[in-house]
């Protein structure tokens, strides 16, 4: 364990210990977006941040290179950088400051086995530790493109694990895990050049160094002897004077300090905990050390720019536990967990002057009997729908999906055995048809993966799944593969978990839910063990926004099956079945993951439930009336409105979601569709 840990020695790169690149704004800020580097699968998970609750909301992912070990963002929030341990490179991204999306630039070569990357407070220079070469590489940052230009490497101690910059931008510190020292450098603020000062002794195997926001104290996590070294910083020279070390739990890998400089937090990899300390404002000394659970093998901990929430990366839980910080004591209170890619090691955040909000924009209904798609604009205040021009689909349109960016729509046509492709007008929501592609027999459900690169179709008649890649410029689909469902017959519904790692199908005839692992490079599918038993005739499957739970509507047994998701494999573990209305046909979860809904086409109702945040269990709430035979249910991205497509009512019912109870209040009127609306999707924008 220790040997593996040394290879994965964690960086906490921010001078304030927040996990972003050094230097957050001095004015009050809101956390907006978060990024997690996933070591095992070479990706970066993207999240939006709820500034009120600290909750992370999946917003897709992007590819990095081999074994990304660290992620940081510039103080401006315009650029992000990822150190790739396995490919000796830094991935460069431009940050969309409205949506949080990452657009890849040109990667740069580093030394051998980079373990960390950080940016100075001015946002002009980036620094990388090369753990095999025993060097630190310095780069200048192009302020327009974010591109990195290399400078000469500077020697460090043995096996440099992390680098951090003082808030003043004058000094840099490197933890050298191979010879138990901290290298000290002064920084030329005009050129970014480093000049070495006298190194100082640390504890055994120092792997992470951080500097308090005041710039007066430095802290080093020593994974080999379970201590935190404490230093006072000479404000003129940057030199370190050792104070009294603090004891930790087993294998501390990272230490961070909150923006007020009052509290320190330590990730203890082999104790599966985060320790909490109070900082003596005169000496920098640490007291306390009480701890909270942090999943399996927490590799890092960071505090958001507002100082209200803390986030850990649980390397072998594939998750980020979230904590609310007691502003008086610094204590951590569990506030939820969200899934990641495989092997998360570090989180970085972008902040801004406003909190992230989601706004509903367009709705689309697939009309089975009229071979058309109804188009609607959504009033963001009332949720009311205004009809636009309907468009032709294939024969028997059955399932509909919109890509995460809201640029393209896709429709599975049951009777013509193909998929219609549309470009979405970003202003009006109008659909322009592209070239349809062949599917299997009786395609009934379709989904786009969270990265917006792959489309999956459940072919009911063929008991197969069609896999496609998306042309990101045109939205066109190219067939990649057809995957057999094996003995799990008649897949009628399909869903992808929000991390983009797993896919699930509800198999109508075999009464099961199948799980597949997604190759996040190619989009290919591999079955994840034996399918899980559901109820009778499962017709709809959904994954909750945290990626921890899955639910299936069983139309034949009038129940909802509840499952937990095994984060390493995607396999489902059945928890229980709960009662629904008559013949539940569609299920949905609100974006916060607090409320669950089932449309019951046999009783013309919508059942509502609250979700147990730790177990995924459903507790029944109120029931709302719908139109005739609701067959599809959708929640808008803001979580404010719900919509039901009524198959025999040829209409869409609109509801307002009570944000406290989850209860649905019906709108003043239904909106007409064409004949037999059988599926419904709602898109929106981020602000």
C-alpha positions in Angstrom: 0.0 0.0 0.0 2.7 2.5 0.9 4.7 1.8 -2.2 1.6 2.4 -4.4 0.9 5.5 -2.4 4.3 7.0 -3.0 3.8 6.7 -6.7 0.5 8.5 -6.3 1.8 11.0 -3.8 -0.8 13.7 -3.8 -0.5 17.4 -4.6 -2.5 20.2 -2.9 -1.4 23.0 -5.1 -3.1 26.2 -4.0 -1.3 28.6 -1.7 -4.5 28.9 0.3 -5.0 25.2 0.4 -8.2 25.3 -1.6 -7.1 22.9 -4.3 -7.4 25.5 -7.1 -4.3 27.2 -8.5 -3.0 29.8 -6.2 -4.7 33.0 -5.7 -8.5 33.4 -5.4 -10.1 36.8 -5.5 -10.0 39.0 -2.4 -13.7 39.9 -2.9 -16.5 37.4 -1.9 -16.8 34.8 -4.6 -19.1 31.9 -5.4 -17.8 28.4 -6.3 -19.1 27.6 -9.8 -17.3 24.6 -11.3 -15.2 21.8 -10.1 -12.9 19.4 -11.9 -11.6 16.0 -10.7 -8.5 14.3 -12.2 -9.2 10.5 -12.5 -5.9 8.6 -12.4 -7.1 5.2 -13.6 -9.2 6.1 -16.6 -7.4 9.1 -18.0 -10.3 11.6 -17.6 -11.3 14.8 -15.9 -14.8 14.9 -14.4 -16.6 18.2 -14.7 -19.2 19.4 -12.1 -21.2 22.6 -11.4 -21.3 23.6 -7.8 -24.4 24.5 -5.8 -23.1 27.6 -3.9 -25.8 27.2 -1.2 -25.4 23.4 -0.4 -22.0 22.6 -1.8 -23.5 19.8 -3.8 -21.6 18.8 -7.0 -23.6 18.2 -10.1 -22.2 16.1 -13.0 -21.6 18.1 -16.2 -19.8 15.4 -18.2 -16.1 14.7 -18.6 -13.2 15.2 -20.9 -10.2 13.0 -21.8 -6.8 13.8 -20.5 -3.7 11.6 -21.1 -2.3 8.6 -19.3 -2.8 8.7 -15.5 -3.7 12.3 -14.7 -2.4 13.0 -11.3 -3.2 16.6 -10.6 -5.5 19.4 -11.9 -5.3 23.1 -11.3 -7.0 26.3 -12.7 -5.6 29.7 -13.2 -6.7 32.5 -10.8 -8.8 34.0 -13.6 -10.6 30.7 -14.1 -10.0 30.8 -17.8 -7.6 27.9 -18.1 -7.1 24.5 -16.6 -4.0 22.2 -16.5 -3.7 18.5 -15.8 -0.4 16.7 -15.0 -0.4 13.3 -16.6 2.0 11.0 -14.7 1.9 8.2 -17.2 2.4 10.2 -20.4 4.9 12.8 -19.2 2.7 15.7 -20.2 0.4 18.5 -19.2 -3.0 18.7 -20.7 -4.2 22.2 -21.5 -7.8 23.3 -21.5 -9.8 26.5 -22.0 -12.6 26.8 -19.5 -16.0 27.9 -20.7 -16.8 30.4 -17.9 -20.5 30.1 -18.5 -20.9 26.3 -18.6 -17.7 25.1 -17.0 -16.9 23.0 -20.1 -13.3 22.2 -21.0 -11.9 22.6 -24.5 -8.6 20.9 -25.1 -5.6 22.8 -26.3 -2.2 21.5 -27.2 -0.6 19.3 -24.5 3.0 20.0 -23.6 5.8 17.6 -22.7 7.2 17.5 -19.2 10.0 15.7 -17.5 9.5 12.1 -16.4 6.5 11.2 -14.2 5.0 14.6 -13.3 3.1 14.5 -10.0 1.8 18.0 -9.7 1.1 21.3 -11.5 0.3 24.7 -10.0 -0.1 28.3 -11.2 1.3 31.4 -9.5 -1.1 34.0 -8.1 -0.5 36.3 -11.1 -1.6 33.6 -13.5 1.5 34.1 -15.6 3.5 31.0 -14.7 2.9 27.3 -14.2 5.2 24.9 -12.4 5.4 21.1 -12.6 7.3 18.6 -10.4 9.0 15.7 -12.3 9.3 12.9 -9.8 11.8 10.7 -11.6 14.0 13.5 -13.0 14.2 15.3 -9.6 13.3 18.6 -11.3 10.7 21.3 -11.4 9.7 22.7 -14.8 8.6 26.3 -15.2 6.3 27.5 -18.0 5.0 30.8 -19.1 1.2 31.0 -19.7 -0.1 32.7 -22.9 -2.8 35.0 -21.5 -4.9 34.7 -24.6 -4.8 30.9 -25.3 -3.5 29.4 -22.1 -0.8 27.7 -24.0 2.4 26.8 -22.1 5.9 27.8 -23.1 8.7 26.0 -21.4 11.6 27.5 -19.4 14.7 25.7 -18.1 14.2 23.0 -15.5 15.5 23.5 -11.9 16.9 20.8 -9.6 14.9 19.7 -6.6 15.5 17.1 -3.9 14.8 13.4 -4.6 11.3 12.5 -5.9 9.6 15.8 -5.8 5.9 15.2 -5.1 4.2 18.6 -5.0 4.8 22.3 -5.5 3.0 25.2 -4.0 3.4 29.0 -4.4 3.1 31.5 -1.6 0.2 33.9 -1.9 2.6 36.8 -2.5 4.0 34.9 -5.6 7.5 35.4 -4.3 8.3 31.9 -3.1 7.8 28.3 -4.1 8.1 25.1 -2.0 8.6 21.5 -3.2 8.0 18.4 -1.1 10.7 15.9 -1.9 9.4 12.5 -0.8 12.7 10.7 -1.7 15.0 12.5 0.7 12.6 14.0 3.3 13.2 17.6 2.5 11.4 20.7 1.4 13.1 22.7 -1.4 12.7 26.5 -1.1 12.9 28.9 -4.1 12.5 32.6 -4.7 10.5 33.5 -7.8 11.4 36.3 -10.3 8.0 37.8 -10.7 8.9 39.2 -14.1 10.2 36.0 -15.6 8.9 33.2 -13.4 12.5 31.9 -13.0 13.3 30.0 -9.8 16.3 30.6 -7.6 17.1 27.8 -5.0 17.4 28.7 -1.4 18.4 26.4 1.5 16.3 23.2 1.7 14.9 22.2 5.1 14.2 18.9 6.7 10.7 17.5 6.8 9.3 14.3 8.3 9.4 10.9 6.6 8.2 10.8 3.0 6.8 14.3 2.6 4.2 14.3 -0.2 2.3 17.5 0.0 3.0 21.1 1.0 0.6 24.0 1.4 0.9 27.6 2.5 -1.6 29.4 4.7 -3.5 32.3 3.0 -1.6 34.8 5.2 1.7 33.5 3.8 3.1 33.2 7.3 2.9 29.4 7.7 3.6 26.3 5.7 2.4 22.7 6.3 3.7 19.5 5.0 2.0 16.1 5.0 4.6 13.3 5.9 3.1 10.0 4.7 5.9 7.9 6.2 5.6 8.9 9.8 2.0 10.1 10.1 2.8 13.8 10.9 2.3 17.3 9.6 5.4 19.5 9.7 4.7 23.1 10.7 6.9 26.0 9.5 7.0 29.7 10.0 7.9 31.5 6.7 10.5 34.3 6.7 8.6 37.0 4.8 11.8 38.5 3.3 13.6 35.4 2.2 10.9 32.7 2.1 13.0 30.5 4.4 11.3 28.0 6.6 11.7 27.6 10.4 10.3 24.4 11.8 7.7 24.5 14.6 6.1 21.6 16.4 4.8 18.8 14.2 1.3 17.5 14.6 0.3 13.9 14.7 -2.2 12.6 12.1 -3.9 9.3 11.4 -2.4 6.7 9.0 -0.7 7.8 5.8 -1.5 11.5 5.5 -1.3 12.4 1.8 -2.5 16.0 1.7 -3.0 19.0 3.9 -5.1 22.1 3.0 -6.0 25.3 4.8 -9.3 27.1 4.6 -9.5 30.6 3.1 -9.7 32.2 6.6 -6.5 30.6 7.7 -8.2 29.3 10.8 -8.5 25.6 10.0 -6.4 22.9 8.4 -7.6 19.6 7.0 -5.6 16.4 6.3 -6.5 13.5 4.1 -5.4 10.2 5.7 -5.2 7.6 2.9 -5.0 4.4 4.9 -7.3 5.6 7.8 -10.0 6.5 5.3 -10.5 9.8 7.1 -10.1 13.6 7.0 -8.6 15.1 10.1 -9.6 18.6 11.3 -7.2 21.0 13.1 -7.4 24.6 14.5 -4.5 26.8 13.6 -2.8 29.0 16.2 -2.7 32.4 14.5 0.5 33.4 16.2 2.6 30.3 15.9 0.9 28.4 13.1 0.6 25.3 15.4 -2.1 22.8 14.9 -4.4 21.5 17.6 -7.4 19.1 17.5 -7.1 16.3 15.0 -10.6 15.0 15.2 -11.6 13.1 12.1 -14.5 12.2 9.8 -15.0 9.3 7.4 -14.0 10.0 3.8 -14.7 6.9 1.8 -11.9 4.5 0.8 -8.4 5.9 0.5 -8.9 9.7 0.4 -6.1 11.0 -1.7 -6.8 14.7 -1.2 -8.9 17.3 0.4 -9.7 20.9 -0.6 -11.8 23.8 0.6 -14.0 25.8 -1.8 -13.2 29.5 -2.3 -16.1 30.6 -0.1 -14.7 28.5 2.8 -18.1 26.9 3.4 -17.5 23.4 2.0 -14.7 20.8 1.9 -14.3 18.1 -0.7 -12.2 14.9 -0.5 -11.3 12.5 -3.3 -11.8 8.9 -2.4 -9.4 7.1 -4.7 -10.9 3.6 -4.3 -14.5 4.6 -3.7 -14.5 6.5 -7.0 -16.3 9.4 -5.2 -16.1 12.9 -3.8 -17.5 13.2 -0.3 -18.8 16.7 0.4 -18.7 18.4 3.8 -20.2 21.6 5.2 -17.7 23.5 7.4 -18.8 24.8 10.8 -17.6 28.4 10.5 -16.9 28.6 14.2 -15.1 25.3 14.9 -14.0 24.2 11.5 -15.8 20.8 12.1 -16.8 18.9 9.0 -20.4 17.7 8.6 -21.2 15.2 5.8 -23.3 16.9 3.0 -23.4 14.2 0.4 -21.3 12.2 -2.0 -21.0 12.3 -5.8 -19.4 9.7 -8.1 -16.3 10.4 -10.2 -14.3 8.6 -12.8 -12.0 5.8 -11.8 -9.4 6.7 -9.2 -10.0 10.4 -8.4 -6.9 12.1 -7.0 -7.5 15.8 -6.9 -10.2 18.5 -7.2 -9.8 22.1 -8.5 -12.4 24.8 -8.6 -13.4 27.8 -10.6 -15.1 30.7 -8.8 -17.0 33.7 -10.0 -19.1 36.6 -9.0 -22.4 34.8 -9.3 -23.7 31.3 -8.4 -24.4 28.8 -11.1 -28.1 28.6 -12.1 -29.9 26.3 -14.6 -32.7 27.6 -16.8 -35.2 25.5 -18.9 -35.2 26.3 -22.6 -36.8 23.8 -24.9 -39.0 20.7 -24.7 -39.4 18.0 -27.4 -42.0 15.2 -27.6 -41.9 12.2 -29.9 -45.3 11.5 -31.3 -45.6 7.8 -32.0 -48.8 7.7 -34.1 -48.1 10.8 -36.2 -44.4 10.2 -36.9 -43.4 13.7 -35.7 -41.6 15.6 -33.1 -43.4 18.5 -31.3 -41.2 21.4 -30.4 -41.8 23.9 -27.5 -40.1 26.9 -26.0 -40.2 27.1 -22.2 -41.0 30.2 -20.1 -38.2 30.1 -17.5 -40.4 31.8 -14.9 -43.6 29.8 -15.2 -42.5 26.7 -17.1 -45.3 27.2 -19.6 -44.8 25.6 -23.0 -45.2 27.5 -26.3 -45.5 25.3 -29.4 -43.1 25.8 -32.3 -43.1 24.0 -35.7 -43.3 20.2 -35.4 -40.9 18.2 -37.6 -41.2 14.9 -39.3 -39.4 11.9 -37.8 -39.1 8.3 -39.0 -41.9 5.8 -38.6 -43.0 5.2 -35.1 -40.7 7.6 -33.2 -40.4 6.1 -29.7 -37.4 7.5 -27.8 -35.8 11.0 -27.9 -32.6 12.4 -26.5 -30.7 15.7 -26.6 -27.0 16.0 -26.2 -25.6 17.7 -23.1 -24.7 20.9 -24.9 -28.3 21.2 -26.3 -27.0 21.3 -29.9 -28.4 18.0 -31.3 -31.4 15.9 -30.9 -31.8 12.2 -31.7 -34.9 10.0 -32.1 -35.2 6.2 -32.1 -37.9 5.2 -34.6 -39.4 1.9 -33.7 -41.1 1.0 -36.9 -38.5 2.2 -39.4 -35.6 0.8 -37.4 -33.5 3.9 -37.6 -32.3 7.0 -35.7 -33.3 10.5 -36.9 -30.7 13.2 -36.3 -31.4 16.9 -35.9 -29.5 20.1 -35.3 -31.1 22.4 -32.7 -31.4 26.2 -33.3 -30.0 27.7 -30.2 -32.3 30.6 -30.3 -35.6 29.1 -31.2 -35.2 25.4 -30.5 -36.3 24.6 -34.0 -35.0 21.2 -35.4 -33.3 20.8 -38.7 -33.1 17.2 -39.9 -29.7 15.6 -40.8 -29.1 12.1 -42.1 -30.8 9.2 -40.3 -28.8 6.1 -39.5 -29.8 2.5 -39.2 -30.5 0.9 -35.9 -31.5 -2.6 -34.8 -35.0 -4.0 -34.9 -37.5 -2.0 -32.9 -35.3 0.7 -31.4 -37.3 2.1 -28.4 -35.0 4.1 -26.2 -32.0 6.3 -26.9 -29.4 8.2 -24.7 -26.4 10.5 -25.2 -23.4 10.0 -22.9 -22.4 12.8 -20.6 -19.4 13.8 -22.7 -21.6 14.3 -25.7 -19.5 11.9 -27.8 -21.5 8.7 -27.9 -25.1 7.6 -28.5 -26.7 4.3 -27.4 -29.9 2.8 -28.6 -31.9 -0.1 -27.0 -33.3 -2.3 -29.8 -36.3 -4.1 -28.3 -36.9 -6.5 -31.1 -33.3 -7.5 -31.7 -32.3 -7.6 -28.0 -29.2 -5.5 -28.8 -27.7 -2.1 -28.1 -26.5 0.0 -31.0 -23.5 2.2 -30.3 -22.6 5.4 -32.3 -20.0 8.1 -32.2 -21.1 11.7 -32.6 -19.4 14.1 -35.0 -19.0 17.1 -32.6 -19.2 19.6 -35.5 -22.3 18.3 -37.3 -24.0 16.0 -34.8 -23.9 13.2 -37.4 -23.8 9.6 -36.1 -21.4 6.9 -37.2 -22.2 3.3 -36.2 -19.5 1.9 -33.9 -20.8 -1.5 -32.7 -23.9 -3.6 -32.0 -23.8 -5.3 -28.6 -25.9 -8.3 -27.8 -28.0 -8.3 -24.6 -27.5 -12.0 -24.4 -30.2 -13.7 -22.3 -31.5 -10.4 -21.1 -34.3 -10.0 -23.7 -36.2 -7.0 -25.1 -34.3 -4.0 -23.8 -36.9 -1.2 -23.7 -35.2 1.6 -21.8 -31.6 2.7 -21.6 -29.7 5.1 -19.3 -26.1 6.2 -18.7 -24.8 7.1 -15.3 -23.8 10.8 -14.9 -20.1 9.9 -14.7 -20.2 8.3 -18.1 -18.8 5.0 -16.8 -21.8 2.7 -16.9 -24.9 2.0 -19.0 -28.1 0.3 -18.0 -31.0 -1.3 -19.9 -34.4 -2.3 -18.6 -35.2 -5.7 -20.1 -38.9 -6.1 -20.5 -39.3 -9.8 -21.0 -36.5 -11.1 -18.8 -37.4 -8.9 -15.8 -33.9 -7.7 -15.4 -31.6 -4.6 -15.5 -28.4 -5.1 -17.4 -25.2 -3.2 -16.5 -22.4 -2.4 -19.0 -19.0 -0.7 -18.5 -18.4 2.1 -21.0 -14.9 2.5 -22.6 -14.6 6.2 -22.2 -12.1 6.4 -25.0 -14.1 4.5 -27.7 -17.6 4.3 -26.3 -17.6 0.5 -26.4 -19.6 -1.6 -24.0 -18.6 -4.5 -21.8 -21.2 -6.4 -19.8 -20.7 -5.9 -16.0 -21.5 -9.3 -14.6 -25.0 -10.8 -14.3 -28.0 -8.6 -14.8 -29.9 -7.6 -11.7 -33.5 -8.9 -11.0 -36.1 -6.2 -11.3 -39.9 -6.6 -10.9 -42.3 -7.8 -13.6 -41.9 -6.1 -17.0 -39.4 -3.2 -16.3 -40.0 -0.5 -18.8 -37.9 2.5 -17.6 -34.6 2.8 -15.8 -32.9 6.0 -14.4 -29.7 6.8 -12.5 -29.7 9.4 -9.8 -27.6 12.6 -10.2 -25.0 11.5 -7.8 -24.4 8.3 -9.7 -24.9 6.1 -6.6 -28.4 4.7 -7.2 -30.5 3.3 -10.0 -34.3 2.9 -10.2 -36.5 0.8 -12.5 -40.3 1.1 -13.1 -41.9 -2.3 -13.3 -45.2 -2.0 -15.3 -46.3 -5.5 -14.7 -45.9 -5.5 -10.9 -46.8 -1.9 -10.2 -43.5 -1.3 -8.3 -40.2 0.6 -8.4 -37.1 -1.4 -8.0 -34.3 0.4 -6.0 -30.6 -0.5 -6.6 -27.3 0.7 -5.3 -24.5 1.0 -7.9 -21.1 -0.7 -7.3 -18.8 2.1 -8.1 -15.9 -0.1 -9.3 -17.9 -2.3 -11.8 -21.2 -0.6 -12.2 -23.0 -3.8 -11.1 -26.4 -3.2 -9.4 -27.3 -4.5 -6.0 -31.1 -4.7 -5.4 -32.2 -2.9 -2.3 -36.0 -3.3 -2.4 -39.2 -2.7 -4.4 -41.6 0.0 -3.4 -45.2 0.4 -4.5 -46.1 2.7 -7.4 -49.4 3.5 -9.1 -50.9 1.2 -11.8 -48.5 0.3 -14.6 -45.6 2.8 -14.0 -44.2 3.6 -17.3 -41.5 6.3 -16.8 -39.3 7.4 -13.9 -37.3 10.6 -13.3 -35.1 12.1 -10.5 -34.8 15.8 -9.9 -31.4 17.4 -10.5 -30.6 17.7 -6.7 -31.2 14.0 -6.2 -33.7 14.7 -3.5 -37.0 13.7 -5.2 -38.1 10.8 -7.4 -41.1 10.6 -9.7 -43.0 7.8 -11.5 -45.6 8.3 -14.2 -48.3 5.6 -13.9 -50.1 5.1 -17.2 -52.6 2.7 -15.8 -53.9 5.1 -13.2 -53.3 8.4 -14.9 -51.1 9.7 -12.0 -47.6 10.8 -11.1 -46.3 9.4 -7.9 -43.7 11.4 -5.9 -41.1 10.1 -3.4 -38.3 11.5 -1.3 -34.9 9.9 -1.7 -32.8 8.8 1.3 -29.5 10.5 0.6 -27.3 7.8 2.2 -29.3 4.7 1.0 -31.3 5.8 -2.0 -34.4 4.5 -0.4 -37.8 5.9 -1.5 -40.4 7.3 0.8 -43.8 7.9 -0.8 -45.1 11.4 -1.0 -48.2 12.8 -2.7 -49.7 11.7 -6.0 -50.7 14.1 -8.7 -53.2 13.6 -11.5 -52.0 13.5 -15.1 -53.6 13.4 -18.5 -54.7 10.1 -20.1 -51.9 7.5 -20.0 -48.7 9.4 -19.1 -45.9 7.5 -20.8 -43.0 9.8 -20.3 -41.8 12.1 -17.5 -39.1 14.8 -17.6 -37.8 17.3 -15.0 -36.3 20.5 -16.3 -32.6 21.2 -15.6 -33.4 23.7 -12.9 -35.5 21.2 -11.0 -38.4 23.7 -10.9 -40.8 22.1 -13.4 -42.0 18.6 -14.3 -43.7 17.5 -17.5 -45.6 14.4 -18.4 -46.4 13.2 -22.0 -49.9 11.8 -22.1 -50.1 9.1 -24.7 -53.9 8.9 -25.2 -54.5 12.5 -24.1 -52.3 13.8 -26.9 -51.0 16.4 -24.5 -48.3 17.4 -22.0 -49.1 18.1 -18.4 -47.0 20.7 -16.6 -46.2 20.8 -12.9 -44.3 23.0 -10.5 -42.0 21.2 -8.1 -42.3 22.1 -4.4 -38.6 22.6 -3.5 -39.2 21.7 0.1 -41.3 18.6 -0.2 -41.0 17.5 -3.9 -44.8 17.6 -4.3 -46.1 18.4 -7.8 -48.6 21.2 -8.3 -50.3 21.1 -11.7 -50.2 24.0 -14.0 -53.3 25.8 -15.3 -53.6 23.8 -18.6 -52.1 21.0 -20.6 -50.5 21.7 -24.0 -51.5 19.8 -27.1 -49.2 17.5 -29.0 -49.6 15.5 -32.2 -50.9 11.9 -31.9 -49.6 9.6 -29.1 -46.7 11.4 -27.5 -44.7 8.6 -26.0 -41.4 10.2 -25.0 -40.4 13.6 -23.8 -37.1 15.5 -23.2 -36.3 18.9 -21.7 -33.2 20.9 -22.3 -31.8 24.0 -20.7 -28.8 26.3 -20.3 -26.3 27.2 -17.5 -25.9 30.7 -16.3 
